[in-house]
Amino acid sequence: MKNMKRLAVLMVMLMLVLGVSLPVGAAEPVKIGYLRITTSLATFVAQDKGLFAQEGLQVELIPFDSGTAITDALIAGRIDVIGSNSITGFWFAAQAAPDRFKIFLTYGTPSLANPTFVAIVKKDSPLKGLKDLKGKKVGTYPGATSIALAKAIIRTQMDPEGATYTELPPPNLISALAAGQIDAFFAPEPMGMMARSQGVGRDLVKEPLGLLGIKEGFAGAAYGFSAQFLKENPERAKKLKAAYYKAADLINKDKDALRPLLVKYIGITEPVAMKVPIQYWIKIEKLNKQSTQKYFDLLYKEGAYKEWLDTTKLYYED
């Protein structure tokens, strides 16, 4: 045993004399937080297909149950990467804790078409359109941006103050609709697919995000590095970005082949996973940043944010 220890010490000394870098931090994996949602698929692909390993990276995937919790963890330094969260959550973080992250990959649509967000009513509801929501109870995810987005969509047809809004945890939306506690809900997929597959709900309108009129499309979700990680690990950050870009290419090329990973990582049923709408992973260099700024401006006008933000300065483009 003593001989083994001496040998180990001699090996370290020899590496130092020869100028060979010690694998400092090699055993410390990159901590990647993720939400159990469709937009995290690039993280699942990069892990499952060995793309992180191809870049010589060890990673630890850490699940979170809310956008607020995952953002707080990044700001506090408990994780190095968010992969992924709503881009609206990143905007909140930018106002509360400036210069603490950089976005390196986005998810969204390059056009007006966007089936990833739904407006759902009960299957037998008499409501036929957004105008019928006057005097009705509308459910949304918790948070000011969720309510602001619902109001912005409703505003295209009527004064949104004519409805009342109830914030509910995602698992409660469908049961609340079934019980008549709300008349409709606005939420990202797969909530619509789940409501339909359970025979509870139907679409009030198709592709409600298209009503916002942002013809060039915009990013609705994003992946980000903590500023501390970027400063301390610039080369690892580049490798992580490269792995994620490879994952994005694989998904955009053949989404259906990779849908089963949604069953594996987020636990939705296979029928839902195979039908839930999936948009595009958009590399930062190809993102229409001004169009995504329009999305922020729209929510800002609805009162979701206290201060105006230049969102084009939040991206990592190294």
C-alpha contacts under 8 A as a table, 3 or more apart, distances in Angstrom:
res1	aa1	res2	aa2	distance
1	M	4	M	5.11
1	M	5	K	6.43
2	K	5	K	5.15
2	K	6	R	6.24
3	N	6	R	5.06
3	N	7	L	6.10
4	M	7	L	5.04
4	M	8	A	6.23
5	K	8	A	5.09
5	K	9	V	6.29
6	R	9	V	5.14
6	R	10	L	6.16
7	L	10	L	5.07
7	L	11	M	6.14
8	A	11	M	5.11
8	A	12	V	6.36
9	V	12	V	5.22
9	V	13	M	6.24
10	L	13	M	5.05
10	L	14	L	6.04
11	M	14	L	5.10
11	M	15	M	6.25
12	V	15	M	5.18
12	V	16	L	6.33
13	M	16	L	5.12
13	M	17	V	6.21
14	L	17	V	5.08
14	L	18	L	6.14
15	M	18	L	5.16
15	M	19	G	6.03
15	M	20	V	4.92
15	M	21	S	7.16
15	M	22	L	7.40
16	L	19	G	5.05
16	L	20	V	5.93
16	L	21	S	7.31
16	L	22	L	7.92
17	V	20	V	7.69
23	P	26	A	5.27
24	V	27	A	7.60
25	G	28	E	4.88
25	G	29	P	7.75
26	A	29	P	7.11
26	A	58	Q	7.68
27	A	58	Q	7.74
28	E	58	Q	7.60
29	P	57	L	7.40
29	P	58	Q	4.76
29	P	59	V	4.58
29	P	60	E	5.87
30	V	57	L	7.60
30	V	58	Q	6.28
30	V	59	V	4.54
30	V	60	E	6.01
30	V	79	I	7.83
30	V	80	D	6.34
30	V	81	V	7.73
31	K	59	V	5.91
31	K	60	E	4.90
31	K	61	L	6.24
31	K	62	I	7.03
31	K	78	R	7.86
31	K	79	I	4.93
31	K	80	D	5.23
31	K	81	V	6.42
32	I	59	V	6.86
32	I	60	E	5.97
32	I	61	L	4.97
32	I	62	I	5.98
32	I	79	I	5.99
32	I	80	D	6.01
32	I	81	V	4.69
32	I	82	I	5.86
32	I	83	G	6.54
33	G	61	L	5.91
33	G	62	I	4.65
33	G	63	P	5.75
33	G	64	F	6.69
33	G	70	I	6.50
33	G	79	I	6.28
33	G	80	D	7.79
33	G	81	V	6.12
33	G	82	I	5.01
33	G	83	G	6.03
33	G	84	S	7.63
34	Y	40	S	6.43
34	Y	43	T	7.72
34	Y	61	L	7.08
34	Y	62	I	6.20
34	Y	63	P	5.05
34	Y	64	F	5.96
34	Y	70	I	7.36
34	Y	82	I	6.04
34	Y	83	G	5.01
34	Y	84	S	5.57
34	Y	85	N	7.44
35	L	40	S	6.50
35	L	63	P	5.77
35	L	64	F	5.19
35	L	65	D	6.14
35	L	66	S	6.92
35	L	67	G	7.41
35	L	70	I	7.82
35	L	83	G	7.58
35	L	84	S	6.52
35	L	85	N	6.87
36	R	40	S	7.01
36	R	63	P	6.97
36	R	64	F	7.32
36	R	65	D	7.16
36	R	265	Y	7.13
36	R	266	I	4.71
37	I	40	S	5.79
37	I	41	L	7.78
37	I	190	P	7.91
37	I	266	I	6.55
38	T	41	L	5.74
38	T	189	E	7.65
38	T	190	P	7.44
38	T	262	L	6.83
38	T	278	I	7.46
39	T	42	A	7.35
39	T	84	S	6.39
39	T	85	N	7.67
39	T	107	Y	6.83
39	T	221	A	6.86
40	S	43	T	5.55
40	S	44	F	6.76
40	S	83	G	5.87
40	S	84	S	5.07
40	S	85	N	7.78
41	L	44	F	5.03
41	L	45	V	6.13
41	L	261	L	7.42
41	L	262	L	6.90
42	A	45	V	5.08
42	A	46	A	6.08
42	A	83	G	7.75
42	A	244	Y	6.43
42	A	247	A	5.45
42	A	248	A	6.00
42	A	251	I	7.40
42	A	281	W	7.96
43	T	46	A	5.23
43	T	47	Q	6.27
43	T	83	G	5.99
43	T	84	S	7.74
43	T	244	Y	7.09
43	T	247	A	7.68
44	F	47	Q	5.25
44	F	48	D	5.87
44	F	261	L	6.69
44	F	265	Y	7.05
45	V	48	D	5.10
45	V	49	K	5.66
45	V	51	L	7.82
45	V	247	A	5.76
45	V	258	L	7.43
45	V	261	L	7.40
46	A	49	K	5.59
46	A	50	G	6.06
46	A	51	L	4.73
46	A	52	F	5.91
46	A	243	A	6.28
46	A	244	Y	6.20
46	A	246	K	7.64
46	A	247	A	5.35
47	Q	50	G	5.35
47	Q	51	L	6.24
47	Q	52	F	6.14
47	Q	53	A	7.99
48	D	51	L	7.74
50	G	53	A	5.12
50	G	54	Q	6.17
51	L	54	Q	4.97
51	L	55	E	6.60
51	L	243	A	5.27
51	L	244	Y	7.79
51	L	246	K	7.31
51	L	247	A	7.35
52	F	55	E	5.31
52	F	56	G	6.59
52	F	57	L	5.23
52	F	58	Q	6.86
52	F	59	V	7.34
52	F	240	L	6.86
52	F	243	A	5.60
53	A	56	G	4.88
53	A	57	L	5.13
53	A	58	Q	6.52
54	Q	57	L	7.36
54	Q	243	A	7.83
55	E	239	K	5.79
55	E	240	L	7.46
55	E	242	A	7.85
55	E	243	A	6.74
57	L	236	R	7.58
57	L	239	K	7.76
57	L	240	L	7.71
64	F	67	G	7.71
64	F	69	A	6.74
64	F	70	I	5.96
65	D	69	A	7.19
65	D	70	I	7.87
66	S	69	A	5.33
66	S	70	I	6.43
67	G	70	I	5.30
67	G	71	T	6.14
67	G	85	N	5.99
67	G	86	S	7.12
67	G	89	G	6.48
68	T	71	T	5.26
68	T	72	D	6.10
68	T	89	G	7.11
69	A	72	D	5.15
69	A	73	A	6.20
70	I	73	A	5.09
70	I	74	L	6.42
70	I	82	I	7.12
70	I	85	N	7.85
71	T	74	L	5.18
71	T	75	I	6.30
71	T	82	I	7.57
71	T	89	G	7.25
71	T	90	F	7.33
71	T	93	A	7.04
72	D	75	I	5.19
72	D	76	A	6.04
73	A	76	A	5.12
73	A	77	G	6.12
73	A	78	R	5.05
73	A	79	I	5.86
74	L	77	G	5.16
74	L	78	R	5.97
74	L	79	I	5.10
74	L	80	D	6.20
74	L	81	V	6.84
74	L	82	I	7.07
74	L	226	S	6.03
75	I	78	R	7.78
75	I	97	A	7.56
75	I	100	R	6.30
75	I	101	F	7.72
75	I	226	S	6.90
76	A	79	I	7.91
77	G	80	D	6.59
77	G	226	S	7.44
77	G	228	Q	7.65
79	I	82	I	7.59
79	I	226	S	7.94
80	D	225	F	6.06
80	D	226	S	5.51
80	D	229	F	5.85
81	V	223	Y	7.37
81	V	224	G	5.68
81	V	225	F	4.64
81	V	226	S	6.19
82	I	85	N	6.76
82	I	223	Y	5.35
82	I	224	G	5.15
82	I	225	F	6.57
83	G	222	A	7.29
83	G	223	Y	4.70
83	G	224	G	6.80
84	S	221	A	6.73
84	S	222	A	5.57
84	S	223	Y	4.72
84	S	224	G	7.53
85	N	89	G	6.78
85	N	90	F	7.57
85	N	221	A	5.58
85	N	222	A	5.70
85	N	223	Y	6.62
86	S	89	G	5.37
86	S	90	F	6.97
86	S	220	G	5.96
86	S	221	A	4.08
86	S	222	A	6.08
87	I	90	F	5.08
87	I	91	W	6.43
87	I	219	A	7.03
87	I	220	G	5.49
87	I	221	A	4.47
87	I	222	A	5.22
88	T	91	W	5.03
88	T	92	F	6.44
88	T	145	T	6.83
88	T	220	G	7.46
88	T	221	A	7.65
88	T	296	F	7.73
89	G	92	F	5.13
89	G	93	A	6.36
90	F	93	A	5.01
90	F	94	A	6.16
90	F	222	A	7.87
91	W	94	A	4.99
91	W	95	Q	6.55
91	W	309	L	7.81
91	W	311	T	7.46
92	F	95	Q	5.36
92	F	96	A	6.27
92	F	305	Y	7.39
93	A	96	A	5.05
93	A	97	A	5.53
93	A	98	P	7.11
94	A	97	A	5.41
94	A	98	P	4.66
94	A	99	D	6.76
94	A	100	R	7.34
94	A	101	F	7.89
95	Q	98	P	5.76
95	Q	307	E	7.47
95	Q	309	L	7.68
97	A	100	R	6.22
99	D	102	K	7.82
99	D	227	A	6.96
100	R	226	S	5.92
100	R	227	A	4.91
100	R	228	Q	7.41
101	F	224	G	6.36
101	F	225	F	5.50
101	F	226	S	4.33
101	F	227	A	4.61
101	F	314	L	7.53
102	K	224	G	5.34
102	K	225	F	5.41
102	K	226	S	6.59
102	K	227	A	6.60
102	K	314	L	5.41
102	K	315	Y	5.16
102	K	316	Y	5.23
103	I	106	T	7.60
103	I	222	A	6.47
103	I	223	Y	5.60
103	I	224	G	4.09
103	I	225	F	6.45
103	I	314	L	6.08
103	I	315	Y	4.60
103	I	316	Y	5.53
104	F	222	A	7.59
104	F	223	Y	5.91
104	F	224	G	5.56
104	F	225	F	7.21
104	F	241	K	6.83
104	F	283	K	7.53
104	F	284	I	6.14
104	F	315	Y	6.03
104	F	316	Y	5.03
104	F	317	E	6.92
105	L	222	A	5.75
105	L	223	Y	5.14
105	L	224	G	7.15
105	L	241	K	7.86
105	L	244	Y	7.79
105	L	245	Y	7.85
105	L	281	W	7.28
105	L	282	I	6.43
105	L	283	K	5.34
105	L	284	I	5.65
106	T	219	A	5.91
106	T	220	G	7.52
106	T	221	A	5.73
106	T	222	A	4.19
106	T	223	Y	6.15
106	T	281	W	5.78
106	T	282	I	5.15
106	T	283	K	6.35
106	T	284	I	6.84
106	T	287	L	7.74
107	Y	219	A	5.41
107	Y	220	G	6.02
107	Y	221	A	5.01
107	Y	222	A	5.95
107	Y	279	Q	7.16
107	Y	280	Y	5.66
107	Y	281	W	4.37
107	Y	282	I	5.59
108	G	114	N	7.95
108	G	217	G	7.33
108	G	218	F	5.85
108	G	219	A	4.33
108	G	220	G	5.21
108	G	221	A	6.65
108	G	279	Q	5.80
108	G	280	Y	5.49
108	G	281	W	6.48
108	G	282	I	6.92
109	T	112	L	7.45
109	T	113	A	7.21
109	T	114	N	6.40
109	T	217	G	5.07
109	T	218	F	5.79
109	T	219	A	6.61
109	T	279	Q	5.98
109	T	280	Y	5.93
110	P	216	E	5.59
110	P	217	G	4.41
110	P	218	F	6.40
110	P	288	N	7.77
111	S	114	N	7.56
111	S	214	I	7.85
111	S	215	K	5.56
111	S	216	E	4.76
111	S	217	G	4.24
111	S	218	F	7.76
112	L	209	L	7.97
112	L	210	G	5.32
112	L	213	G	6.93
112	L	214	I	6.14
112	L	215	K	4.51
112	L	216	E	6.24
112	L	217	G	5.31
113	A	207	E	7.10
113	A	209	L	7.93
113	A	210	G	5.89
113	A	217	G	7.68
114	N	117	F	7.19
114	N	207	E	5.81
114	N	208	P	8.00
114	N	209	L	6.26
114	N	210	G	6.29
114	N	279	Q	7.39
115	P	118	V	7.14
115	P	206	K	7.45
115	P	207	E	4.79
115	P	208	P	7.81
115	P	209	L	7.68
115	P	277	P	6.15
115	P	278	I	8.00
115	P	279	Q	7.99
116	T	188	P	5.78
116	T	189	E	5.36
116	T	190	P	7.94
116	T	207	E	7.48
116	T	277	P	5.67
116	T	278	I	6.70
116	T	279	Q	7.16
117	F	186	F	7.37
117	F	187	A	5.75
117	F	188	P	4.12
117	F	189	E	5.68
117	F	192	G	8.00
117	F	207	E	6.62
117	F	208	P	6.87
117	F	209	L	6.63
118	V	185	F	7.97
118	V	186	F	5.67
118	V	187	A	5.57
118	V	188	P	6.00
118	V	189	E	6.80
118	V	191	M	7.82
118	V	192	G	5.99
118	V	203	D	7.04
118	V	205	V	7.79
118	V	206	K	7.28
118	V	207	E	6.37
118	V	208	P	6.32
119	A	184	A	6.91
119	A	185	F	5.74
119	A	186	F	4.60
119	A	187	A	6.84
119	A	192	G	7.74
119	A	203	D	5.86
119	A	204	L	5.55
119	A	205	V	6.23
119	A	206	K	7.66
119	A	208	P	6.68
120	I	184	A	5.41
120	I	185	F	5.34
120	I	186	F	6.50
120	I	192	G	6.58
120	I	195	A	7.98
120	I	201	G	6.06
120	I	202	R	5.53
120	I	203	D	4.71
120	I	204	L	5.36
120	I	205	V	7.83
121	V	125	S	6.27
121	V	127	L	7.54
121	V	177	L	7.25
121	V	183	D	6.14
121	V	184	A	4.44
121	V	185	F	6.73
121	V	201	G	5.41
121	V	202	R	5.65
121	V	203	D	6.35
121	V	204	L	5.85
122	K	125	S	4.97
122	K	177	L	6.47
122	K	178	A	6.73
122	K	183	D	7.22
122	K	184	A	7.18
122	K	200	V	5.78
122	K	201	G	4.26
122	K	202	R	6.12
123	K	199	G	7.00
123	K	200	V	5.60
123	K	201	G	4.33
123	K	202	R	5.06
124	D	201	G	7.94
127	L	132	D	5.64
127	L	133	L	7.45
127	L	204	L	7.26
128	K	132	D	6.58
128	K	204	L	6.26
129	G	132	D	5.57
129	G	133	L	7.52
129	G	204	L	5.81
129	G	205	V	6.37
130	L	133	L	5.52
130	L	154	I	6.03
130	L	157	Q	6.19
130	L	158	M	7.36
130	L	204	L	7.30
130	L	205	V	7.49
131	K	134	K	6.32
131	K	154	I	7.74
131	K	157	Q	5.85
131	K	158	M	5.75
132	D	136	K	7.95
133	L	136	K	5.04
133	L	137	K	7.63
133	L	138	V	7.86
133	L	162	G	7.56
133	L	163	A	6.08
134	K	160	P	7.88
134	K	162	G	4.86
134	K	163	A	5.11
135	G	162	G	5.69
135	G	163	A	4.93
135	G	164	T	7.03
136	K	162	G	7.89
136	K	163	A	5.18
136	K	164	T	6.31
136	K	182	I	7.66
136	K	183	D	6.09
136	K	184	A	8.00
137	K	163	A	6.10
137	K	164	T	4.98
137	K	165	Y	5.85
137	K	166	T	7.05
137	K	181	Q	7.75
137	K	182	I	4.92
137	K	183	D	5.26
137	K	184	A	6.73
138	V	163	A	6.85
138	V	164	T	6.03
138	V	165	Y	4.84
138	V	166	T	6.10
138	V	182	I	5.78
138	V	183	D	5.99
138	V	184	A	5.00
138	V	185	F	5.33
138	V	186	F	7.43
139	G	165	Y	5.80
139	G	166	T	4.76
139	G	167	E	5.82
139	G	168	L	6.52
139	G	173	L	6.84
139	G	182	I	6.10
139	G	183	D	7.76
139	G	184	A	6.12
139	G	185	F	4.30
139	G	186	F	6.38
140	T	146	S	6.03
140	T	147	I	6.26
140	T	150	A	7.51
140	T	165	Y	7.19
140	T	166	T	6.27
140	T	167	E	5.05
140	T	168	L	6.08
140	T	173	L	7.69
140	T	185	F	5.69
140	T	186	F	5.33
140	T	187	A	6.17
141	Y	146	S	5.77
141	Y	147	I	7.69
141	Y	167	E	5.45
141	Y	168	L	5.41
141	Y	169	P	5.91
141	Y	170	P	6.04
141	Y	186	F	7.78
141	Y	187	A	6.58
142	P	146	S	6.62
142	P	147	I	7.93
142	P	167	E	4.66
142	P	168	L	5.71
142	P	169	P	6.32
143	G	146	S	5.52
143	G	147	I	6.78
143	G	167	E	7.24
144	A	147	I	5.34
144	A	148	A	6.07
144	A	304	A	5.30
145	T	148	A	4.83
145	T	149	L	5.94
145	T	299	L	6.93
145	T	304	A	5.14
145	T	305	Y	7.98
146	S	149	L	5.23
146	S	150	A	6.34
146	S	187	A	7.94
147	I	150	A	5.15
147	I	151	K	6.15
147	I	165	Y	7.16
147	I	167	E	7.87
148	A	151	K	5.06
148	A	152	A	6.07
148	A	299	L	5.94
148	A	302	E	5.48
148	A	303	G	6.83
148	A	304	A	5.73
149	L	152	A	5.04
149	L	153	I	6.31
149	L	299	L	6.46
149	L	302	E	7.92
150	A	153	I	5.28
150	A	154	I	6.20
150	A	186	F	6.21
151	K	154	I	5.03
151	K	155	R	5.85
151	K	160	P	5.20
151	K	161	E	7.86
151	K	302	E	7.38
152	A	155	R	5.08
152	A	156	T	6.90
152	A	160	P	7.62
152	A	212	L	7.32
152	A	298	L	7.41
152	A	299	L	7.33
152	A	302	E	6.78
153	I	156	T	5.67
153	I	157	Q	7.80
153	I	208	P	6.58
153	I	209	L	6.87
153	I	211	L	6.42
153	I	212	L	6.27
154	I	157	Q	5.63
154	I	158	M	6.01
154	I	159	D	7.11
154	I	160	P	5.51
155	R	158	M	4.98
155	R	159	D	5.31
155	R	160	P	5.33
156	T	211	L	6.75
156	T	212	L	7.29
158	M	162	G	7.86
159	D	162	G	5.83
160	P	163	A	5.87
161	E	164	T	7.04
166	T	182	I	7.85
168	L	172	N	6.17
168	L	173	L	6.22
169	P	172	N	5.52
169	P	173	L	6.85
170	P	173	L	5.57
170	P	191	M	7.83
171	P	174	I	7.04
171	P	175	S	7.83
172	N	175	S	5.42
172	N	176	A	5.94
173	L	176	A	5.20
173	L	177	L	6.20
173	L	185	F	6.99
174	I	177	L	5.08
174	I	178	A	6.17
174	I	191	M	7.69
174	I	195	A	6.08
174	I	200	V	7.34
174	I	201	G	7.95
175	S	178	A	5.00
175	S	179	A	6.07
176	A	179	A	5.10
176	A	180	G	6.20
176	A	181	Q	5.08
176	A	182	I	6.00
177	L	180	G	5.19
177	L	181	Q	5.98
177	L	182	I	5.18
177	L	183	D	6.23
177	L	184	A	6.61
177	L	185	F	7.58
177	L	200	V	7.78
177	L	201	G	7.94
178	A	181	Q	7.72
178	A	200	V	6.12
178	A	201	G	7.99
179	A	182	I	7.82
180	G	183	D	6.36
182	I	185	F	7.33
187	A	191	M	6.52
187	A	192	G	7.60
188	P	191	M	6.28
188	P	192	G	7.49
189	E	192	G	5.58
189	E	193	M	6.69
189	E	276	V	6.76
189	E	277	P	7.17
190	P	193	M	5.16
190	P	194	M	6.09
190	P	272	V	7.40
190	P	276	V	5.87
190	P	277	P	7.84
191	M	194	M	5.13
191	M	195	A	6.12
192	G	195	A	5.14
192	G	196	R	6.17
192	G	201	G	7.59
192	G	202	R	7.67
192	G	203	D	7.67
193	M	196	R	5.20
193	M	197	S	5.97
193	M	272	V	6.24
193	M	275	K	7.61
193	M	276	V	6.17
194	M	197	S	5.09
194	M	198	Q	6.08
194	M	272	V	6.76
195	A	198	Q	5.32
195	A	199	G	6.40
195	A	200	V	5.25
195	A	201	G	4.94
195	A	202	R	7.31
196	R	199	G	5.12
196	R	200	V	5.94
196	R	201	G	5.06
196	R	202	R	5.88
197	S	200	V	7.65
197	S	272	V	7.60
198	Q	201	G	7.76
203	D	206	K	6.25
205	V	208	P	6.13
207	E	210	G	5.73
207	E	211	L	7.71
208	P	211	L	5.50
208	P	212	L	7.71
209	L	212	L	5.65
209	L	213	G	7.99
210	G	213	G	5.84
210	G	214	I	7.21
210	G	215	K	7.96
214	I	217	G	5.60
214	I	218	F	7.45
214	I	291	S	6.99
214	I	294	K	7.46
214	I	295	Y	7.61
216	E	288	N	7.47
216	E	291	S	6.22
217	G	288	N	7.83
217	G	291	S	6.54
217	G	292	T	7.39
218	F	287	L	7.95
218	F	288	N	6.90
218	F	289	K	7.82
218	F	291	S	5.70
218	F	292	T	4.51
218	F	295	Y	6.92
219	A	222	A	7.24
219	A	282	I	7.93
219	A	287	L	7.78
219	A	292	T	5.85
225	F	229	F	6.64
225	F	230	L	6.63
225	F	237	A	7.70
226	S	229	F	5.27
226	S	230	L	6.42
227	A	230	L	5.08
227	A	231	K	6.20
228	Q	231	K	5.14
228	Q	232	E	6.16
229	F	232	E	5.21
229	F	233	N	5.53
229	F	234	P	7.50
229	F	237	A	7.62
230	L	233	N	5.31
230	L	234	P	5.06
230	L	237	A	6.19
231	K	234	P	6.04
233	N	236	R	5.33
233	N	237	A	6.13
234	P	237	A	5.06
234	P	238	K	6.42
235	E	238	K	5.15
235	E	239	K	6.40
236	R	239	K	5.01
236	R	240	L	6.08
237	A	240	L	5.04
237	A	241	K	6.15
238	K	241	K	5.12
238	K	242	A	6.18
238	K	318	D	7.58
239	K	242	A	4.96
239	K	243	A	6.22
240	L	243	A	5.08
240	L	244	Y	6.22
241	K	244	Y	5.11
241	K	245	Y	6.06
242	A	245	Y	5.06
242	A	246	K	6.29
243	A	246	K	5.18
243	A	247	A	6.35
244	Y	247	A	4.91
244	Y	248	A	6.11
245	Y	248	A	4.94
245	Y	249	D	6.24
245	Y	283	K	7.06
246	K	249	D	5.12
246	K	250	L	6.35
247	A	250	L	5.12
247	A	251	I	6.27
248	A	251	I	5.24
248	A	252	N	6.02
248	A	281	W	5.50
248	A	282	I	7.62
249	D	252	N	5.26
249	D	253	K	6.03
250	L	253	K	5.22
250	L	254	D	6.33
250	L	255	K	7.66
251	I	254	D	5.31
251	I	255	K	4.73
251	I	258	L	6.71
251	I	281	W	7.81
252	N	255	K	5.93
252	N	280	Y	6.13
252	N	281	W	6.85
254	D	257	A	5.74
254	D	258	L	7.17
255	K	258	L	5.50
255	K	259	R	6.35
255	K	278	I	7.57
256	D	259	R	5.21
256	D	274	M	6.88
257	A	260	P	7.28
258	L	261	L	5.86
258	L	262	L	7.94
259	R	262	L	5.58
259	R	263	V	7.53
259	R	273	A	5.92
259	R	274	M	5.97
260	P	263	V	5.30
260	P	264	K	6.62
260	P	270	E	6.93
260	P	273	A	6.72
260	P	274	M	7.35
261	L	264	K	4.86
261	L	265	Y	5.97
262	L	265	Y	5.35
262	L	266	I	5.46
262	L	267	G	6.76
262	L	268	I	6.73
262	L	273	A	6.09
263	V	266	I	5.79
263	V	267	G	4.74
263	V	268	I	5.12
263	V	269	T	6.02
263	V	270	E	6.00
263	V	273	A	6.43
264	K	267	G	5.93
268	I	272	V	6.60
268	I	273	A	6.41
269	T	272	V	5.43
269	T	273	A	6.16
270	E	273	A	4.91
270	E	274	M	6.03
271	P	274	M	5.32
271	P	275	K	6.47
272	V	275	K	5.30
272	V	276	V	5.70
273	A	276	V	5.57
282	I	286	K	6.46
282	I	287	L	5.96
283	K	286	K	5.41
283	K	287	L	6.17
284	I	287	L	5.09
284	I	315	Y	7.17
284	I	316	Y	7.59
284	I	317	E	6.69
285	E	317	E	7.03
288	N	291	S	5.44
288	N	292	T	6.47
289	K	292	T	5.10
289	K	293	Q	6.14
289	K	311	T	7.84
289	K	312	T	5.84
290	Q	293	Q	4.84
290	Q	294	K	6.43
290	Q	312	T	7.20
291	S	294	K	5.06
291	S	295	Y	6.77
292	T	295	Y	5.06
292	T	296	F	6.66
292	T	311	T	7.96
293	Q	296	F	5.09
293	Q	297	D	6.19
293	Q	310	D	7.33
293	Q	311	T	5.98
293	Q	312	T	7.01
294	K	297	D	4.93
294	K	298	L	6.12
295	Y	298	L	5.19
295	Y	299	L	6.51
296	F	299	L	5.23
296	F	300	Y	6.00
296	F	309	L	7.96
296	F	311	T	7.71
297	D	300	Y	4.89
297	D	301	K	6.21
297	D	308	W	7.62
298	L	301	K	5.30
298	L	302	E	6.57
299	L	302	E	4.97
299	L	303	G	6.54
299	L	304	A	5.61
299	L	305	Y	7.25
300	Y	303	G	5.19
300	Y	304	A	5.39
300	Y	305	Y	5.14
300	Y	306	K	7.41
300	Y	307	E	7.71
300	Y	308	W	6.83
301	K	304	A	7.51
303	G	306	K	6.84
305	Y	308	W	7.15
310	D	313	K	6.18
311	T	314	L	5.60
312	T	315	Y	6.66
